[in-house]
Amino acid sequence: MADAVAHAAAEAAARDHYGRLVALVTRATGDPASAEDALAEAFAAALRVWPVTGVPDQPQAWLLVAARRVAGKLRRHDKTHAAAAAALAQLAAERAGTAPEVLGDARLRLLFLCAHPAIASDIHTPLMLQTVLGLDAARIGAAFLVPPAAMAQRLVRAKVKIRAAHIPFALPDTRDLPARLDAVLAAVHAAFTAGWDDVGLGQAGHGSLSAEAIFLARLLVAGMPDQPEARGLLATMLFAEARAAARRGPDGRYVPMGQQDPGLWRDDMIAAAEAELAAASRLARPGRYQTEAAIQSLHCARAVPDAVRKRVLADLYAVLESQAPVMGVRIARAVAVAGAGQVAAGLALLDGLDSVTMAAHQPWWAARAHLLAQMGQHAAARDARDRAIALARDPAVAAWLRTTGQ
Amino acid sequence: MQIMMTFHEPEAEFAKRANPAEAEAYWGGWMAYIGAMNAAGIVVSGAGLMPPDTATTLRLRDGARQVQDGPYADTKEQLGGFMILEVPDLDTALDWAARAPAAAAGSVELRPVLPPMPNG
């Protein structure tokens, strides 16, 4: 009985406080791998002690003290002068700082550590999800289509590198900040889009990590309120998430933007997104995430006449392509140009993309089918649609593509 | 921490060493760079190396020596020298690496140095 209560309390603490605990212990250890080692020992100690003593009033505080003690012991084994000096500095900083502020700062530094250029960019997002939010390798692997064991191994390798190469647990200086922030934003954005399968029409299926990504973006905005792109990214994700419920029909069927029921949109999230976008605009430094948010805002603006919306969308996508000339954006722009009435010009934009890469890219075929049908080239449209269906990973998207040709 | 920077240069850089028109600028760049690191008091050790065509590579296979003319791998960039630095972290080392003449002409690899063995 006491065992079961202790287990439940430890599980709750792990679920609700893991990321905060890693961040706080990392302040003492300087690297998340050691912090996680120390925390693992603290949890093991809790499962031995709590059944005897009872669960403490503040389990997470107990775990923090225990983990710091373990971290201190680990440090004493590591007798280098530099480590000792860093530890003393950390302890002094903790005594001087107030808890909530220190917490926010530590988690912000973790975000930048996870997206350091000395770590392979494809592991930035998984590292953030694990060290900041405490997600396990199985869940992260599922979102990135990587087997759990392989994901666990890559995470361990990255953390070993952080420790061995002495990647600093610090915010970048002013000179490095723009590039480093771009990497953090890209990693948070990747968490949001992981597991999505868009059809090149500026919409997406349901992302299983979207709540986690929004949480990370909120951390970033709270820590760096003067960075407009952080606010732009948060706004983009809030707009998209506000429409999540409308994106699938009751039968799980995929519902494209134009056919969604706005009654299913979350107005509170849309309002929060608008507020972020407005705050970003006041900082007067435009960027790709703010443009993406503006596009999302336009999609959510019910009062705008359709013809106006389509024209402005094409303009916004032209801006976005100049800021972020990536494949998805270029396809979406071609569709927007066609949507504004210039179908042939849109098709020409699609044809201008690298044909070798596009041959295996489902959104390109879906967009092509859409535009060819509008041109009245029905046989070619049907062929393109079949290619898109064959390439679709999400069965709901494939099912929706099948309906578009009928 | 101690970290080793290895400087990897393309053939064109090695060629500058012997070209009277370019040698002065080439060596001047390296002298200034190494002088700055010495002035900062971070240098543990280091050396420049003769060009890769002076290299000899040995492998022991089934107890027999296989000695070969040239470097261990035939790549576009070859090891031209190394420095071991005492720095607080990777970002500090990266700042120094970015100032090396080889950073623009070739590449600089950074590797943490193993701590001394317990019974060493």
Chai-1 contact restraints between the chains, C-beta under 6 A:
chainA,res_idxA,chainB,res_idxB,connection_type,confidence,min_distance_angstrom,max_distance_angstrom,comment,restraint_id
A,A118,B,L90,contact,1.0,0.0,6.0,A-B,restraint_1
A,A164,B,P112,contact,1.0,0.0,6.0,A-B,restraint_2
A,A165,B,L90,contact,1.0,0.0,6.0,A-B,restraint_3
A,A165,B,P112,contact,1.0,0.0,6.0,A-B,restraint_4
A,H166,B,M1,contact,1.0,0.0,6.0,A-B,restraint_5
A,H166,B,D89,contact,1.0,0.0,6.0,A-B,restraint_6
A,H166,B,L90,contact,1.0,0.0,6.0,A-B,restraint_7
A,I167,B,L90,contact,1.0,0.0,6.0,A-B,restraint_8
A,P168,B,D89,contact,1.0,0.0,6.0,A-B,restraint_9
A,P168,B,D91,contact,1.0,0.0,6.0,A-B,restraint_10
